[in-house]
Amino acid sequence: MRKRLLVIFIAQSLAGATIAAENHSDEHAKALDAVVVKADPRQGTFGDLIQPATVLTGAVLDERKAATLGETLMREPGVHNSYFGPGAGRPIIRGQDGARVQVLSDGTSSMDVSTVSVDHAVTIEPFLADQIEVLRGPTTLLYGPGSVGGVVNVLDGRIAEQAIEDGFSGRAQLGTDTVADSVFGMARIDVGSEGFVLHADAFYRDTEDYDIRGRAEMDADEDEPEGVLENSSQEAKGGAIGASLIGEGGFLGVSISRYDSNYGIPGHGHEEEYSDAFAKGEEDEEEVVRLDLEQTRIDLKGGIDNPFASAESLRVRLSHNDYGHVELEGDEIGTEFDNQELTGRLDIVHGEIGGWRGAYGLTFTQRDFSATGEEAFVPPSDTEQFGLFLLEGKDYGTWRLELGARYDTQAIDIEGASADHSGFSAAVGASFDLMDGLTLNVGVDRAVRLPNSEELFSDGPHIATGSFEIGDADLDEEIANQFEIGLKYRGERFNGSVSAFHARFDDFIFLADTSEEEDELPVREWSQDDARFTGFEAEGVWHLSETDNGHFDLRAFADTVRARIDDGDDLPRIPQSRFGAEVRWHLGPWRASAGPVHYFEQDRTAQFESETDAFTLWNAALSYRIDAQQASFDLYLKGDNLSDEDARLHTSFLKDRAPLPGRNVTAGVRVLF
């Protein structure tokens, strides 16, 4: 029924459109190098960045958008997906995840609890994104000790900073897929005069259990069901309203947003022994585990141009968060999580002083977190964080220099205990113009990460990871000494980059397996040891031809990372090495792409960790634009895992029980007005 309604909607859209469509070419899209990177308060362009970065925008972003941020970014070099089913997937950058990767909503923390456990969703809806930025290097020091691995910044435009062209704009999208019988949609509108802008958006997603090839369990019995991953359905909805006052010298805006999601933990029942909530005498039966999540947040943002002598701009952000979710075990509530958080930041960009131009400021966070229930493995805690940062750059003609520094303090209090930490981080980056279009980038940094409450104070069964977790209140600060060297080339026929990196961690914090059991669960302890991460990533785009038959490009990328502790053992859940390629074509209103991403076997495993087989995902996309008098309509088809592989990500805690979705075809319409 839902698919029938979608077909009717698309047909009516086509009927109301002008059939004689105008050519849709790249003249309507900005060149990537000219895109302003908002995560950098200096508002530089992508082409000006010294550090390695990924920026998704325009048609490519529309094509990549998926239900989670991790899935949206998983075809970018160096970025992988933690994948805890279709409802929860966090970005992993160069093998580092969780508390080492900062996820931001327009420069402010997502303020969810996705760093506490891999089964907790990031409360950011990718389908509403205007632009997604992935940064490493000195700029990440702007965002605190949780950005050692990198920063992912999602821009959604809920608080406008500039007036709207023509006073009105919007977009909408509606789609469905074959793998989970999904229906999803979003709509957005921005309206206002030069002095006032009003924003509204909404989204909805409803999916059934998704199809897979074969059986979910790696070593499943023949009587196990096949062809579908049970308890992988999801329903998500939400939206926001925002308003901005905009003047010649600045702006002030506020937004209120809501995010609700109810999703299953696939391949993960909950045996009776782990909880008293289940009926006795049914020891072998399993209960379905689902998460019911809701978040309400209020964001205030303002800016002043030239606020005082030597300052080019001043930006202030203040966000308040009311987050909660319950973990449902059948009809019973197992654990309740609550996170009340207030966070703010001040950015000041100064003009040139002796040739140096940069930004400085401060950040603060107050967090009241609690987890209650028989299986709450983390005690309630109050956390206060404060940080000061400085980022400076200078142009020396054929080379540029960038310096960054940050100081952080953190205090965590729980009943009967407390932990105070502080750390100083610094970074140096340089860019050298070797020849026309060819640039050498070098970066060195010392980044400090402060241990979080779950690493310090965990003590109990953590069903999501299938373990009994024990924290260590005596953990020290984690220090990463990182070096990177890379080449970037921009030419008429080829654009590309390659980077090699090495990170040496002192007192790296990780969850270590032991040989013990508690409550019939394997005991894992939060531990520290020196560790090192080494790897490279590369990407290239060849402009093959531009003829009457269309414009053809070839994109290829590759990445790999090796992570070990000092005794030589490999760390767990390190991403597989990958190689991907795709041919992209456009001609007038038509756009298409197709190609594979090959994941190599991961046989460098930690103790008690199983190996992961190699697989190849074939993907394709096709779209056609129809320009009407008042709107443009993009009709699109997208195919994922077209060869129907039994694909499992080594980064996922569920990889032995929950493969990626099987063959999937998505169809829909995007409307721009």
Secondary structure, 3 states (H helix, E strand, C coil): CHHHHHHHHHHHHHHCCCCCCCCCCHHHCCCHHHCECCCCCCCCEHHHCCCCEEEEEHHHHHHHCCCCHHHHHCCCCCEEECCCCCCCCCEEECCECHHHEEEEECCEECCCCCCCCCCCCCCCCHHHCCEEEEECCHHHHHHCHHHCCEEEEEECCCCCCCCCHHHEEEEEEEEEECCCCCEEEEEEEEEECCCEEEEEEEEEEEECCCEEEEECCCCCCCCCCEEECCCCCEEEEEEEEEEEEEECCEEEEEEEEEEEEEEECCCCCEEHHHCCCCCCCCCCCEECEEEEEEEEEEEEEEEEECCCCCEEEEEEEEEEEEEEEEEEECCEEEEEEEEEEEEEEEEEEEEEECCEEEEEEEEEEEEEEEEEECCCCCCCEEEEEEEEEEEEEEECCCEEEEEEEEEEEEEEEECCEEEEEEEEEEEEEEEEEEECCEEEEEEEEEEEECCCHHHHHCEEEEHHHCEEEECCCCCCCEEEEEEEEEEEEECCCEEEEEEEEEEEEEEEEEEEEEEEEECCEEEEEEEEEEEEEEEEEEEEEEEEEEECCEEEEEEEEEEEEEEEECCCCECCCCCCCEEEEEEEEEECCEEEEEEEEEECCECCCCCCCCCECCEEEEEEEEEEEEECCCCEEEEEEEEECCCCCCCCCCCCCCCCCCCCCCCEEEEEEEEEC
